[in-house]
Amino acid sequence: MIEVQQLTKRYGDLTAVNNVSFSVTSGQILGFLGPNGSGKTTTMRIITGFMPASSGTVKVAGFDIFDESFEARKRIGYLPENPPLYNDMTVAAYLRFVARIKGMAKGDIAAALDRVVNRCGLATVVDRVTGHLSKGFRQRVGLAQAIIHNPQVLVLDEPTVGLDPQQIIEIRSLIKELAGAHTVVLSTHILPEVAQVCEKVVIISAGRVVIEDMIVNLTQGKSLEEVFLQAISQDEPQPSAHHRHEAEVAQ
Amino acid sequence: MRNVFTIVGKELRSYFVSPIAYVVLTGFLLLGGWFFFNLLSRFNLLLSLYMQMQQGGEAANRLNLNDYVVAPLMHNLAIVLVILVPMITMRAYAEEKKGGTYELLLTSPVRTGEIVVGKFLASFLFICIMIGLTGVYPAILMKFGNPETGVIVSGYLGLILLATVFVAVGLLTSSLTENQIIAAVSGLVATLLLYIIGWPAETAGDVLGPLLRYLSVTEHFAEMVRGIINTRSLVYFASLIALALFLTQRSVESLRWR
């Protein structure tokens, strides 16, 4: 469903994403992990067509994101790190606007709106202005916005960041429900979340893929945390978890 | 086309659900009313002075509402527009970039051209409403006097074209930054420059002089206020608007090749 091949993105001298390749099959939930600044958001922005790669290709549902951008973009729902809300619009007006620019037919919008409002638990806030909503509701409206046009592919950039534990559980189960009908790419820092929600994991570090595997293969006898720290310390000259632990003990 | 209307609708709605539209409209009408009141009082004073003078009737005949009230009113409103329009347009792109909604727009199946045209049309409609509301002043004149309608219409067309140029320029500066203050200030500098660029024309020599005069938005606007609609002026307004829209489209698109 998503084919990322030899993706590279350079900003001047800085290489944010370096020769990244991975694939996600239909209906799968991919956990996309990596330390801050490792190129997760950049990769997701390229997959969604927000910015082009310096080289490499991305295919979404068989369409090249650069050459057949329109067809690909119609099939993607994207929740950026900060939910892209217009703060002066009501939730309903905002979701209707998104449905329209995603190219939905006029007749389908009312039903789609009902569907996402129920699915994301927004019934109590549909007529409120998004600027006045709490962080949890903003995140849910962001998710509703990503799924309103029923896209085949969902790209979610840290969807649970800043939420309280109950909200995290709600959003997580929502994402789990979405799998199957949708293919999901999910970036996060919360490793237990990945263990619970995802089937496959890609870990990138300093712009390169260090691990791409199914979660069952990775966690045999080890926790995902260990796998993660091992993977990123191979690549980086920074102190490993072990050293950091020693330093803390010394203090 | 449908995407254009969707964006126009969203933009216009955001003007009117926030206080922006009401503050701008009130301010514009307040200043317009002040100008109109003062110009009309001055006109009345002159008229009664001339009438008292011997043979003042002839001089009073030369006084007319078009030259003494409508024309200066239009020029005053133009100056207000120089300042207000960049403040109306400053948020168009800058706010989207800052608020993260730019990502939503640019990852949707919408052409950059449609975004640019949609935002332009929305601001254009807004300034039409703004300028249209000042129509009460000439309407009052027509109720109680007899100004020449043709000249007023031509002046209003000029005012709308001038404001449309400012809108296009303001949208361009907004598309270049994510900071609304920078967008407003650079927009103001650009519109002000267009307004004053003709000032040194008289002493600038035979080549540069006419060129500066042609580049000045004031020059073309003043002709239309006098009731002269020139193809030359229409070409000037149209090409400035088209150029600014084209550059805005490039600026939005540039994200894709940076």
Interface residues (C-beta under 8 A of the other chain):
Chain A: R45 T48 G49 F50 M51 P52 S69 F70 R73 K74 I76 Y78 P80 E81 N82 P83 P84 L85 Y86 N87 D88 M89 A93 F97 V98 R100 I101 K102 G103 Q145
Chain B: R2 N3 T6 I7 G9 K10 R13 S14 V17 S18 G99 G100 T101 Y102 E103 L104 L105 L106 T107 S108 P109 V110 L255 R256 W257 R258
